[in-house]
Amino acid sequence: MFRFAHPEYLYGLYVIPVLILFYWYLVKNRKKVLNKFADKNMHAILLPVFSKGKNLIRFIIILFAIVFLLIAAANPQIGTKVENVKESGIDIYILLDVSLSMQAQDIQPSRLEKAKFEISNLISKLRGDRIGLVVFAGEAFVQFPLTSDYSAANLFLSAADVNSVPEQGTAIAAAMNLATKSFDYSSKTERVMVIFTDGEDHQGDIQQAINNAKKHSIKVYTIGLGSPDGVPIPMYNSQGQQIGFKKDEHGNIVLTKLDESVLKDIASQTGGQYFRAANNRDELDMIYKDLSTLRKTEFGEKKVTDYEDRFYYFLPPAIILLLLEFFITDRKSPWLSKLNKRFGLDK
């Protein structure tokens, strides 16, 4: 099996015909200028040592060197064997609050960006575990289901923002129920929820959601984002520029405060832990250390092809060609006399 590890570099091959056309244009233009300056019969006298043939050879060498370098950068690989690799781990659903209050900047750069940064760090540490994401405000939606495709998970995570859910609010109960429903119960994996929220103005029957999670042996960790003292909520226009702060119907600036009580209750009842987010701390890192102690369960297998790099077949020829081009001058050489007779080039 053959593939390129970085096929995007092969787009650079499109520059080859451009370089050929540019070289042809320079040769034509130089000839035109030279003919205007002196009669054609005088060229050999004015440029007695210049070799058109060697100049062309240098250009061809450079073209081949570029081709070899681009192929080496694309890193051709050959698949040597296909193996069935067993997948084992735990199932984790991240519940991310994307309500407007998560734009508050009592945690830099904002509550939401802090949460997304920590989730991305967690994804980079996972090895075989499956992760899913539920975003919620006044409603809850599955941003992506359980997956071990961490690149896709990061892509969907980056797209989550305050516009992901049209209805405002903090429907923690709805998010918990949706995540509980979305777990894969066909395998006996350990199941964990991690909730990122400021916990403010929570909606729905929280106790019922907790009981539902406990029924399915789901351990819930909660991370509170923000300050209990309250901070204003910045508002932005479509260009991402801040245009002020959120105000109530009377024109007063609305303050958003962290509500820790419900988050502590969720964690304590389900066997998890509660953390208050801080600027200089990665709360998910502490949670991950706890998750690492959980029993990992086999839930499937996938085929993996072992590839070996072959870029080194193309890198040395490119270097040799560049060194060769460096030592070739534009001066005439007797050994080009045959090329001169065949192509009509001056030696």
C-alpha positions in Angstrom: 0.0 0.0 0.0 1.4 3.4 -1.0 0.5 6.9 0.2 2.0 10.4 0.8 2.1 11.4 4.5 1.8 15.1 3.5 0.2 15.2 0.0 -0.4 19.0 0.4 3.2 19.6 -0.6 2.6 18.0 -4.0 0.6 21.1 -4.9 3.9 22.8 -5.3 4.4 20.8 -8.5 2.1 23.3 -10.2 4.9 25.8 -10.0 7.0 23.7 -12.5 5.1 24.7 -15.7 5.1 28.3 -14.4 8.9 28.3 -14.0 9.3 26.8 -17.5 7.1 29.5 -19.0 9.0 32.2 -17.0 12.4 30.8 -18.3 11.1 30.7 -21.9 10.0 34.3 -21.5 13.4 35.4 -20.1 15.3 33.7 -22.9 13.0 35.3 -25.5 13.3 38.7 -23.9 17.0 38.5 -23.5 17.4 37.6 -27.2 15.1 40.4 -28.2 17.1 43.0 -26.2 20.4 41.6 -27.5 19.2 41.9 -31.1 18.2 45.5 -30.5 21.6 46.2 -29.0 23.7 44.5 -31.7 23.5 42.6 -34.9 23.1 38.8 -34.5 26.6 38.3 -36.0 28.1 40.4 -33.3 26.7 38.3 -30.4 29.6 35.9 -30.5 32.0 38.8 -30.2 30.1 40.6 -27.4 29.5 37.4 -25.4 32.4 35.2 -26.4 32.3 32.8 -23.3 28.5 32.6 -22.6 26.9 29.2 -23.2 23.2 28.9 -23.9 23.4 25.2 -23.6 24.9 25.1 -20.1 22.4 27.8 -19.0 19.6 25.5 -20.1 21.2 22.5 -18.4 21.4 24.4 -15.1 17.7 25.3 -15.4 16.7 21.7 -16.0 18.8 20.6 -13.0 17.1 23.1 -10.8 13.6 21.9 -12.0 14.4 18.3 -11.2 15.8 19.3 -7.8 12.6 21.1 -7.0 10.5 18.1 -8.0 12.6 15.7 -5.8 12.4 18.1 -2.8 8.6 18.4 -3.1 8.2 14.7 -3.3 10.6 14.3 -0.3 8.5 16.9 1.7 5.3 15.0 0.8 7.0 11.9 2.4 6.0 8.9 0.3 5.3 5.9 2.5 4.8 2.2 1.9 2.4 0.1 4.0 4.3 -2.9 5.1 1.6 -4.7 7.1 -2.0 -4.5 8.3 -2.7 -5.3 11.9 -5.9 -5.6 13.9 -5.5 -3.4 16.9 -7.9 -3.8 19.9 -9.4 -0.5 21.2 -9.9 -0.2 24.9 -10.5 2.7 27.3 -13.3 4.7 28.9 -16.1 6.8 27.5 -16.2 10.5 28.3 -18.8 13.0 27.5 -17.9 16.7 27.9 -20.8 19.0 28.6 -19.9 22.5 27.6 -22.0 25.5 28.5 -22.1 27.9 25.6 -24.5 30.5 27.0 -23.8 34.2 26.7 -22.5 34.4 30.3 -19.6 32.2 29.2 -18.2 35.2 27.3 -17.4 36.8 30.7 -13.7 37.6 31.1 -13.1 37.0 34.8 -11.1 34.0 33.4 -8.8 34.9 30.6 -9.3 35.1 27.7 -12.9 34.2 28.5 -14.7 31.4 30.4 -15.6 29.6 27.2 -12.2 29.9 25.6 -10.6 28.6 28.9 -12.9 25.6 28.8 -12.2 24.8 25.1 -8.5 25.1 25.7 -8.6 22.6 28.6 -10.8 20.2 26.6 -8.4 20.4 23.7 -5.5 19.5 26.1 -7.5 16.5 27.4 -8.1 15.3 23.8 -4.4 15.4 23.1 -3.7 13.1 26.1 -6.3 10.5 25.4 -5.1 7.1 24.2 -7.8 4.7 23.1 -10.6 6.4 25.1 -13.7 7.7 23.4 -14.9 11.2 23.8 -18.1 13.1 22.9 -19.2 16.7 23.3 -22.6 18.1 24.3 -23.1 21.8 24.1 -25.9 23.5 26.0 -27.5 26.8 26.8 -31.3 26.9 27.0 -31.2 23.6 25.1 -28.7 20.8 24.7 -27.3 19.3 21.5 -24.7 16.7 20.7 -21.8 18.5 19.0 -20.2 15.2 18.2 -20.9 11.6 19.5 -18.4 9.3 21.2 -15.4 8.9 19.0 -11.7 8.0 19.1 -11.0 10.2 16.1 -9.3 12.9 18.1 -8.6 15.1 15.1 -12.3 15.3 14.2 -13.1 15.9 17.9 -10.8 18.9 18.0 -12.3 20.3 14.7 -15.8 20.1 16.1 -14.7 21.6 19.4 -13.2 24.6 17.7 -16.6 25.3 16.1 -18.4 25.5 19.4 -19.4 29.0 20.4 -22.2 31.1 21.9 -24.1 30.8 18.6 -24.1 27.0 18.7 -27.4 27.0 20.7 -30.0 29.6 19.7 -32.0 29.5 23.0 -30.3 31.1 26.0 -30.2 29.7 29.5 -28.3 27.1 31.4 -30.0 23.7 30.9 -27.6 21.6 32.9 -30.3 18.9 33.5 -31.1 18.6 29.8 -27.4 18.3 28.9 -26.9 15.6 31.5 -29.9 13.6 30.4 -28.9 13.9 26.7 -25.3 12.7 27.5 -26.7 9.8 29.6 -28.9 8.8 26.7 -26.0 9.1 24.2 -23.6 6.8 25.9 -22.9 3.4 24.3 -24.3 0.8 26.6 -23.5 -2.2 24.4 -20.0 -2.4 26.0 -19.1 -2.4 29.7 -16.8 0.6 29.6 -16.5 3.0 32.5 -18.6 6.2 31.8 -17.7 9.7 32.8 -19.2 13.2 32.4 -17.3 16.4 32.7 -19.4 19.5 33.0 -18.0 23.0 32.2 -20.4 25.8 33.3 -20.8 28.9 35.4 -23.9 27.1 36.8 -26.0 30.3 36.7 -29.7 30.2 36.3 -29.8 26.4 35.8 -33.0 25.0 34.4 -34.8 21.7 34.6 -34.9 18.9 37.3 -31.3 18.6 38.3 -32.0 15.9 40.9 -33.8 13.7 38.3 -30.7 14.1 36.0 -28.4 13.1 38.8 -30.5 10.1 39.6 -30.5 9.1 36.0 -26.7 9.3 35.8 -26.3 7.3 39.1 -28.7 4.6 37.7 -26.2 4.1 34.8 -23.1 4.3 37.1 -21.9 7.5 35.4 -19.3 9.4 37.4 -19.8 13.2 37.0 -17.0 15.8 37.4 -18.0 19.5 37.4 -15.8 22.5 36.7 -17.1 25.9 37.7 -16.0 28.9 35.6 -16.1 32.4 36.8 -16.3 34.5 40.0 -18.9 34.3 42.7 -18.7 38.1 42.9 -20.1 38.7 39.5 -18.7 40.4 36.3 -20.4 42.0 33.2 -21.0 40.0 30.1 -19.3 41.5 27.0 -21.3 41.7 23.8 -19.8 41.5 20.3 -20.9 42.4 16.8 -20.7 40.1 13.7 -17.1 41.2 13.2 -16.1 40.1 16.6 -15.7 43.6 18.0 -16.9 44.3 21.5 -19.8 46.8 21.4 -20.5 46.9 25.1 -22.0 44.8 27.9 -25.3 42.9 28.2 -28.0 44.9 29.8 -31.4 44.1 31.3 -34.8 45.6 30.2 -34.1 48.6 32.4 -30.8 49.4 30.8 -28.7 48.1 33.8 -25.6 46.1 33.1 -26.2 42.4 33.9 -23.6 40.7 36.2 -22.9 36.9 35.8 -22.0 35.1 39.0 -20.6 31.5 39.4 -23.2 29.3 41.2 -21.1 26.5 42.8 -23.7 24.9 45.0 -25.5 22.9 42.3 -22.1 21.8 40.7 -20.8 20.6 44.1 -24.0 18.6 44.6 -23.8 16.9 41.2 -20.2 15.9 41.8 -20.7 14.6 45.3 -23.8 12.5 44.5 -22.2 10.8 41.5 -18.8 10.0 43.0 -17.0 12.7 41.0 -15.3 15.9 42.1 -15.9 19.6 41.8 -13.2 22.1 40.7 -13.3 25.9 40.4 -11.5 27.0 37.2 -8.4 29.3 37.6 -6.3 31.2 35.1 -3.1 29.3 35.9 -4.4 25.8 36.4 -5.6 23.0 34.1 -8.5 21.4 36.0 -9.0 18.7 33.4 -5.4 17.6 33.9 -6.2 16.7 37.5 -9.4 15.0 36.4 -7.4 13.0 33.8 -5.1 11.7 36.4 -8.1 10.4 38.3 -9.6 8.9 35.1 -6.3 7.1 34.4 -7.0 4.9 37.4 -10.3 3.7 36.0 -10.5 0.2 34.5 -10.2 0.4 30.7 -12.5 -1.9 28.8 -12.1 -3.4 25.3 -14.9 -2.1 23.1 -13.8 -2.9 19.6 -10.9 -3.2 17.2 -9.7 -1.5 14.1 -7.3 -2.2 11.2 -4.0 -0.3 11.3 -1.5 -0.1 8.5 2.1 0.2 9.5 3.8 2.6 7.1 7.5 3.2 6.5 8.9 6.5 5.2 10.6 6.6 1.8 11.4 10.3 1.6 15.2 9.6 1.8 15.1 8.1 -1.7 14.4 11.6 -3.1 16.3 13.9 -0.7 19.9 12.9 -1.7 19.3 13.2 -5.4 17.9 16.7 -4.9 20.9 17.7 -2.8 23.3 16.3 -5.4 21.6 18.1 -8.2 21.7 21.4 -6.3 25.4 20.9 -5.7 26.0 20.0 -9.3 24.1 23.2 -10.5 26.3 25.2 -8.1 29.5 24.1 -9.9 28.2 24.5 -13.4 29.1 27.9 -14.9 27.7 29.7 -17.9 31.0 29.6 -19.7 31.5 27.7 -22.9 32.9 24.1 -22.7 34.2 22.0 -25.6 32.1 19.0 -24.4 29.0 20.9 -25.5 29.9 21.0 -29.1 27.7 18.0 -29.9 24.7 19.8 -28.3 25.5 22.9 -30.3 25.4 21.0 -33.6 22.2 19.2 -32.6 20.2 22.1 -31.1 22.0 25.1 -32.6 23.2 26.4 -29.3 26.4 28.4 -28.8 28.9 26.6 -26.6 
